[in-house]
Amino acid sequence: MTLTFWGLAGLLAILAALILLVPLLRGGRAAGDQREAINRALYRERLADARLRAGQGELDAEDLAGAEAEAARSLLADSPVDERPASLHGRRLGIAAAFAVPALALGLYLWLGALPALQLSQRLAEPAGSPQALLANLEEATRRQPQAADNWYLLARAYAGLGRYAAAVSAFERVLPLDGRRPEVLGQLAQARFFAAGRALDAQTQALADEALQANPGEPTTLGLLGIAAYERGDYPQAAAYWRRLSAGLDPADPLRQALAEGIARAERSAQAAGQGVATSGFAVEVSLAPEVARRVRPADSVFVLALAVDQPGPPLAVRRLRVADLPARVRLDDGDAMLPQRRLSDQRRIRPVVVIARNGDPLKGDWRHAGEPLDLPTDTVGRLRVEASDAVAP
């Protein structure tokens, strides 16, 4: 990066010098030649005029000789010979200026310009010797560029990673007015507030979490945080529900799914020991592919099983994520898979199961979509979702 920067700077300096030098080296000589040509033309014009007048009898021989002598004196008087030393001196000054201007500009850049910021960006790009060294570089970056949201975000993450949650809260709060209230930042701010308050979920932290989930019902940091908070206050079914919801949004190959499965099992055991019921209201569906579809999809393509409210518009009530390689499969959705805590399957009377296959991992931009027949809840009926060739989504 450094070589590229200085190489470009040197090239620009050479171009600037050439822009100044070319007119100086060519301009003086061209101007002198042009003036000499004009003087000679005037001299010839004066001679021709005097000889024409002599031919017409207006001038005698003595007057003609005087006119020719006067034209010669004018030619000598207008000659640029006497100006060459001064012109040469001016060109020397111009050449010196051509080299001095880029040098002066570079000096001012090094003294007043962005070189410190360039050096800082180079330090940030290099592996830090320690977390403290990285933290020092990020703190310097926020001092030099206080309007750069990325610097504050990285600093907040670094503070949180070192357990300095109060400082992380302050840094995350600087990100919001600069970069908007993005759900991932709201979730991380809520998490930092939770730990800074001694693992307490106060009203403001809960409001941040609610705002994050309203913008992104699957925001992972927020779901994990609310699961921890629910578990620590003894609401084990709710903790299991949040963690199941978090797990449902992860890629099937994500190693975090195993840790979440262990947490969910522990929460369910704690719920049973405390005499708390674990929500089981939901439904099951068999998901499969027609042979033609199976030939056209890839094993790693994402499969989303959704539950939509028949009588209420809005986002899906619940979701479970699989891969094509997992099919065919029986999938059960319940309150633990809810997208929003206030919209639970157990509160619904009629739902429609839907399956979406999305190679890019986005259920809103799926390649295949099949909607099943509505189911009345509660039900023991197993729905059928078979993706056919006609379920391809038009590009």
C-alpha positions as CSV (number, residue, x, y, z in Angstrom):
1,M,0.0,0.0,0.0
2,T,2.8,2.4,0.9
3,L,4.7,1.7,-2.3
4,T,1.6,2.3,-4.3
5,F,0.8,5.6,-2.6
6,W,4.3,7.0,-3.0
7,G,4.5,5.7,-6.6
8,L,1.4,7.6,-7.5
9,A,2.5,10.7,-5.6
10,G,5.8,10.6,-7.5
11,L,4.1,10.2,-10.8
12,L,1.8,13.2,-10.1
13,A,4.8,15.3,-9.1
14,I,6.5,14.5,-12.4
15,L,3.4,15.4,-14.3
16,A,3.1,18.7,-12.4
17,A,6.7,19.6,-13.2
18,L,6.3,18.8,-16.9
19,I,3.2,20.9,-17.1
20,L,5.2,23.9,-15.8
21,L,8.4,23.1,-17.7
22,V,7.2,22.5,-21.2
23,P,5.8,26.0,-21.7
24,L,8.9,27.5,-20.2
25,L,11.3,25.6,-22.3
26,R,9.3,26.0,-25.5
27,G,7.6,29.3,-24.9
28,G,10.6,31.7,-24.7
29,R,12.2,30.4,-27.9
30,A,8.9,30.3,-29.7
31,A,8.1,33.9,-28.7
32,G,11.5,35.2,-29.8
33,D,11.2,33.5,-33.2
34,Q,7.7,34.9,-33.7
35,R,8.8,38.5,-32.8
36,E,11.8,38.3,-35.2
37,A,9.5,37.1,-38.0
38,I,7.1,40.0,-37.4
39,N,10.0,42.6,-37.4
40,R,11.3,41.2,-40.7
41,A,7.9,41.4,-42.3
42,L,7.5,45.0,-41.2
43,Y,10.9,45.8,-42.6
44,R,10.1,44.3,-45.9
45,E,6.7,46.1,-45.9
46,R,8.4,49.5,-45.2
47,L,11.0,49.0,-48.0
48,A,8.2,48.0,-50.5
49,D,6.2,51.1,-49.5
50,A,9.2,53.4,-50.0
51,R,10.1,52.0,-53.4
52,L,6.5,52.2,-54.5
53,R,6.3,55.9,-53.6
54,A,9.7,56.5,-55.4
55,G,8.3,54.8,-58.5
56,Q,5.3,57.1,-58.4
57,G,7.6,60.1,-58.1
58,E,6.7,61.0,-54.6
59,L,10.3,60.3,-53.4
60,D,13.6,61.2,-55.0
61,A,16.7,59.1,-54.7
62,E,17.9,60.9,-51.5
63,D,14.5,60.4,-49.8
64,L,14.4,56.8,-50.9
65,A,17.8,56.2,-49.3
66,G,16.6,57.8,-46.1
67,A,13.5,55.7,-46.0
68,E,15.5,52.5,-46.4
69,A,17.9,53.6,-43.7
70,E,15.1,54.3,-41.3
71,A,13.5,50.9,-42.0
72,A,16.9,49.2,-41.2
73,R,17.2,51.2,-37.9
74,S,13.7,50.1,-36.9
75,L,14.6,46.5,-37.6
76,L,17.7,46.7,-35.4
77,A,15.8,48.6,-32.6
78,D,13.1,45.9,-32.4
79,S,15.6,43.0,-32.4
80,P,15.1,40.7,-29.3
81,V,18.9,40.2,-28.9
82,D,19.1,42.4,-25.8
83,E,16.3,40.6,-24.0
84,R,17.8,37.1,-24.2
85,P,19.7,37.3,-20.9
86,A,16.6,38.4,-19.0
87,S,14.5,35.8,-20.8
88,L,17.1,33.1,-19.9
89,H,17.1,34.3,-16.3
90,G,13.3,34.1,-16.2
91,R,13.3,30.6,-17.6
92,R,15.8,29.5,-14.9
93,L,13.5,30.9,-12.2
94,G,10.5,29.1,-13.9
95,I,12.4,25.8,-14.0
96,A,13.4,26.2,-10.3
97,A,9.7,26.9,-9.5
98,A,8.6,23.8,-11.5
99,F,10.6,21.6,-9.2
100,A,9.9,23.6,-6.0
101,V,6.1,23.6,-6.3
102,P,5.7,19.8,-6.1
103,A,8.3,19.6,-3.4
104,L,6.6,22.3,-1.4
105,A,3.2,20.6,-1.9
106,L,4.6,17.3,-0.6
107,G,6.1,19.1,2.4
108,L,2.8,20.7,3.3
109,Y,1.1,17.3,2.8
110,L,3.5,15.6,5.2
111,W,3.2,18.4,7.7
112,L,-0.5,19.3,7.6
113,G,-2.1,16.6,5.4
114,A,-3.3,13.0,5.7
115,L,0.0,11.2,6.3
116,P,-0.8,10.5,10.0
117,A,-4.1,9.0,8.9
118,L,-2.4,6.9,6.2
119,Q,0.2,5.6,8.7
120,L,-2.6,4.8,11.1
121,S,-4.6,2.8,8.5
122,Q,-1.4,0.9,7.7
123,R,-1.0,0.0,11.4
124,L,-4.6,-1.2,11.6
125,A,-4.1,-3.3,8.5
126,E,-1.2,-5.1,10.1
127,P,-1.8,-7.9,12.7
128,A,-1.6,-6.3,16.2
129,G,0.9,-7.6,18.6
130,S,-1.7,-7.8,21.3
131,P,-5.3,-6.9,22.0
132,Q,-4.1,-3.8,23.8
133,A,-2.1,-2.7,20.8
134,L,-5.1,-3.0,18.6
135,L,-7.2,-1.1,21.1
136,A,-4.7,1.7,21.2
137,N,-4.8,2.0,17.4
138,L,-8.6,2.0,17.3
139,E,-8.7,4.7,20.0
140,E,-6.3,6.8,18.0
141,A,-8.5,6.2,14.9
142,T,-11.6,7.6,16.6
143,R,-9.7,10.6,17.8
144,R,-8.4,11.4,14.3
145,Q,-11.7,10.5,12.5
146,P,-14.5,11.0,15.0
147,Q,-17.2,10.9,12.2
148,A,-16.1,7.5,11.0
149,A,-18.8,5.0,12.2
150,D,-16.7,2.0,11.4
151,N,-13.9,3.1,13.8
152,W,-16.4,3.5,16.7
153,Y,-18.0,0.1,15.9
154,L,-14.6,-1.7,15.8
155,L,-13.6,0.0,19.0
156,A,-16.8,-1.0,20.7
157,R,-16.3,-4.6,19.7
158,A,-12.7,-4.5,21.0
159,Y,-13.9,-3.1,24.3
160,A,-16.5,-5.8,24.6
161,G,-14.0,-8.5,23.8
162,L,-11.8,-7.3,26.6
163,G,-14.7,-7.2,29.1
164,R,-14.8,-3.4,29.2
165,Y,-18.6,-3.2,28.8
166,A,-19.2,0.3,30.0
167,A,-16.7,1.6,27.5
168,A,-18.3,-0.6,24.8
169,V,-21.7,0.9,25.6
170,S,-20.3,4.5,25.1
171,A,-18.7,3.5,21.8
172,F,-21.8,1.7,20.4
173,E,-23.8,4.8,21.3
174,R,-21.5,6.8,19.1
175,V,-22.2,4.5,16.1
176,L,-26.0,5.0,16.1
177,P,-26.2,8.7,15.1
178,L,-23.5,8.1,12.5
179,D,-24.7,4.9,10.9
180,G,-28.3,4.6,11.8
181,R,-30.1,2.2,14.2
182,R,-29.1,-1.0,12.5
183,P,-30.4,-4.1,14.3
184,E,-27.1,-5.8,14.7
185,V,-25.7,-2.7,16.4
186,L,-28.8,-2.4,18.6
187,G,-28.4,-6.0,19.7
188,Q,-24.7,-5.6,20.5
189,L,-25.4,-2.4,22.4
190,A,-28.2,-4.2,24.4
191,Q,-25.7,-7.0,25.2
192,A,-23.0,-4.6,26.3
193,R,-25.5,-2.8,28.6
194,F,-26.7,-6.2,30.0
195,F,-23.2,-7.2,31.1
196,A,-22.2,-3.6,32.1
197,A,-25.2,-3.7,34.5
198,G,-24.0,-6.9,36.1
199,R,-26.1,-9.2,33.9
200,A,-29.3,-7.3,34.5
201,L,-31.9,-6.6,31.8
202,D,-33.4,-3.2,32.6
203,A,-36.2,-1.5,30.7
204,Q,-33.9,0.5,28.3
205,T,-31.9,-2.7,27.4
206,Q,-35.2,-4.5,26.8
207,A,-36.4,-1.7,24.6
208,L,-33.2,-1.9,22.5
209,A,-33.7,-5.7,22.1
210,D,-37.3,-5.2,21.1
211,E,-36.3,-2.6,18.5
212,A,-33.6,-4.9,17.1
213,L,-36.0,-7.8,16.8
214,Q,-38.7,-5.6,15.2
215,A,-36.2,-4.7,12.5
216,N,-34.7,-8.2,12.2
217,P,-36.6,-11.0,13.9
218,G,-33.7,-13.3,13.6
219,E,-31.0,-10.9,14.9
220,P,-28.6,-13.5,16.6
221,T,-27.0,-11.4,19.3
222,T,-30.4,-10.2,20.6
223,L,-31.9,-13.7,20.6
224,G,-28.8,-15.1,22.4
225,L,-29.0,-12.3,25.0
226,L,-32.7,-12.7,25.7
227,G,-32.2,-16.4,26.1
228,I,-29.4,-15.8,28.7
229,A,-31.5,-13.3,30.5
230,A,-34.6,-15.6,30.6
231,Y,-32.5,-18.5,31.9
232,E,-30.9,-16.4,34.6
233,R,-34.2,-15.2,35.9
234,G,-35.5,-18.7,36.0
235,D,-37.8,-18.6,32.9
236,Y,-36.4,-21.8,31.4
237,P,-39.1,-22.4,28.8
238,Q,-38.6,-18.9,27.4
239,A,-34.8,-19.4,27.4
240,A,-35.2,-22.6,25.4
241,A,-37.6,-20.8,23.0
242,Y,-35.2,-18.0,22.3
243,W,-32.3,-20.4,21.7
244,R,-34.3,-22.6,19.4
245,R,-35.3,-19.6,17.4
246,L,-31.6,-18.6,17.2
247,S,-30.6,-22.1,16.1
248,A,-33.3,-22.1,13.5
249,G,-31.8,-19.1,11.7
250,L,-28.2,-20.5,11.6
251,D,-26.7,-22.5,8.8
252,P,-27.0,-26.2,9.5
253,A,-23.2,-26.5,9.4
254,D,-22.6,-23.7,11.9
255,P,-20.8,-25.1,15.0
256,L,-22.8,-22.8,17.3
257,R,-25.8,-25.1,16.7
258,Q,-24.3,-27.8,18.8
259,A,-23.7,-25.4,21.7
260,L,-27.2,-24.1,21.4
261,A,-28.6,-27.7,21.4
262,E,-26.9,-28.3,24.6
263,G,-28.2,-25.1,26.1
264,I,-31.7,-25.9,25.0
265,A,-31.5,-29.4,26.5
266,R,-30.3,-27.9,29.8
267,A,-33.1,-25.3,29.8
268,E,-35.7,-28.0,29.2
269,R,-34.3,-30.1,32.1
270,S,-34.3,-27.1,34.3
271,A,-37.9,-26.4,33.3
272,Q,-39.0,-29.9,34.2
273,A,-37.2,-29.8,37.5
274,A,-38.9,-26.5,38.3
275,G,-42.3,-27.8,37.3
276,Q,-42.5,-25.4,34.3
277,G,-44.2,-26.6,31.2
278,V,-42.3,-26.4,27.9
279,A,-44.4,-25.1,25.1
280,T,-45.1,-27.9,22.6
281,S,-48.1,-26.4,20.6
282,G,-47.3,-26.6,16.9
283,F,-47.5,-28.8,13.9
284,A,-45.4,-31.2,11.8
285,V,-44.9,-31.4,8.1
286,E,-43.1,-33.8,5.8
287,V,-40.8,-32.0,3.3
288,S,-39.7,-33.6,0.1
289,L,-38.6,-32.9,-3.4
290,A,-40.0,-34.1,-6.8
291,P,-37.3,-36.0,-8.8
292,E,-37.0,-33.2,-11.3
293,V,-36.4,-30.6,-8.6
294,A,-33.9,-32.9,-6.8
295,R,-31.8,-32.9,-10.0
296,R,-31.8,-29.2,-10.2
297,V,-30.9,-28.2,-6.6
298,R,-27.6,-28.6,-4.7
299,P,-27.1,-30.4,-1.4
300,A,-26.0,-27.2,0.3
301,D,-29.0,-25.1,-0.8
302,S,-30.9,-23.7,2.1
303,V,-34.4,-24.9,2.9
304,F,-36.8,-22.8,5.0
305,V,-40.0,-24.3,6.5
306,L,-42.3,-21.4,7.4
307,A,-45.6,-21.1,9.2
308,L,-47.9,-18.2,8.0
309,A,-51.0,-17.0,9.7
310,V,-53.9,-17.5,7.4
311,D,-56.0,-14.6,8.8
312,Q,-53.2,-12.2,9.8
313,P,-50.8,-10.5,7.3
314,G,-47.2,-10.0,8.4
315,P,-43.9,-11.9,8.7
316,P,-43.9,-15.7,9.2
317,L,-45.0,-16.9,12.7
318,A,-42.2,-19.5,12.8
319,V,-39.3,-20.8,10.8
320,R,-36.9,-23.7,10.6
321,R,-33.8,-23.9,8.4
322,L,-32.5,-27.0,6.8
323,R,-30.4,-28.0,3.8
324,V,-31.4,-29.9,0.7
325,A,-29.1,-32.7,1.8
326,D,-31.4,-33.1,4.9
327,L,-34.4,-34.0,2.7
328,P,-36.8,-35.7,2.9
329,A,-37.4,-34.8,6.5
330,R,-40.2,-34.4,9.0
331,V,-40.1,-31.0,10.6
332,R,-42.0,-29.8,13.7
333,L,-42.6,-26.1,14.3
334,D,-43.7,-24.8,17.7
335,D,-43.5,-21.7,19.8
336,G,-39.7,-22.2,20.1
337,D,-39.4,-21.4,16.4
338,A,-41.4,-18.2,16.7
339,M,-40.1,-15.2,14.8
340,L,-41.6,-12.6,17.2
341,P,-42.4,-13.3,20.9
342,Q,-45.8,-11.6,20.6
343,R,-46.8,-13.8,17.6
344,R,-46.8,-17.4,18.8
345,L,-48.1,-20.5,17.1
346,S,-50.0,-21.4,20.3
347,D,-52.1,-18.2,19.8
348,Q,-53.1,-19.1,16.3
349,R,-56.1,-21.2,15.1
350,R,-55.2,-21.6,11.5
351,I,-51.9,-21.6,9.7
352,R,-50.4,-22.4,6.3
353,P,-47.1,-24.2,6.0
354,V,-44.7,-23.1,3.3
355,V,-41.3,-24.3,2.1
356,V,-38.8,-22.1,0.3
357,I,-35.5,-23.3,-1.3
358,A,-32.9,-20.5,-1.6
359,R,-29.5,-21.1,-3.0
360,N,-28.4,-17.6,-1.8
361,G,-29.7,-18.3,1.8
362,D,-32.4,-15.6,1.6
363,P,-35.9,-16.9,2.0
364,L,-37.3,-13.6,0.5
365,K,-35.4,-14.4,-2.7
366,G,-36.0,-18.1,-3.0
367,D,-35.6,-20.2,-6.2
368,W,-38.5,-22.5,-5.3
369,R,-41.6,-21.9,-3.2
370,H,-44.4,-24.3,-2.3
371,A,-47.4,-23.5,-0.1
372,G,-49.2,-26.3,1.6
373,E,-52.8,-26.7,2.6
374,P,-54.0,-24.7,5.7
375,L,-53.9,-26.6,9.0
376,D,-56.2,-26.0,12.0
377,L,-54.4,-25.8,15.3
378,P,-54.0,-27.7,17.5
379,T,-53.6,-30.7,15.2
380,D,-52.0,-34.1,15.1
381,T,-52.2,-34.1,11.3
382,V,-48.9,-34.2,9.5
383,G,-48.8,-31.7,6.6
384,R,-47.2,-32.5,3.3
385,L,-44.9,-30.1,1.5
386,R,-43.6,-31.6,-1.8
387,V,-41.7,-29.1,-4.0
388,E,-42.6,-29.7,-7.7
389,A,-41.1,-28.3,-10.9
390,S,-44.0,-25.9,-11.2
391,D,-43.0,-24.3,-7.9
392,A,-39.9,-22.6,-9.4
393,V,-39.9,-18.8,-8.8
394,A,-39.7,-16.7,-11.9
395,P,-36.5,-14.6,-12.0
